[in-house]
Amino acid sequence: MFFEESCIGKKFKDLGYKTKLLMDVDYIHNHSVSINKVFHSEAKKSKMTLDSFYTYFSDFYTLSRFQKKIMKAYKKMIYLENYVLLKIFFD
């Protein structure tokens, strides 16, 4: 549910396509409308974001076992920090 734009962009780049930023186009982005219907906890949304971040890098980049371990440790550390802070302030 997260990092879709990054996945699409990486796939296009790998296929040799280029991307452009259209500065004169407006759009409405209803941020988190779908996700808020499914997940009511900010901590769960944060965990999903971190899991998606890890999956993106694991799927689209060649990482060594050491890099994967570091990413997993980082993900757990950030998740714990977010969980504690979000539980205190939002739940």
Protein Blocks (a to p, Z undefined) as FASTA:
>chain_A
ZZklmmmmmmmmmnopacdddfkbccdddehklmmmmpmcfklmmmmmmmmmmmmmmmmp
ccdfklmmmmmmmmmmmmmmmmmmmmmmmZZ
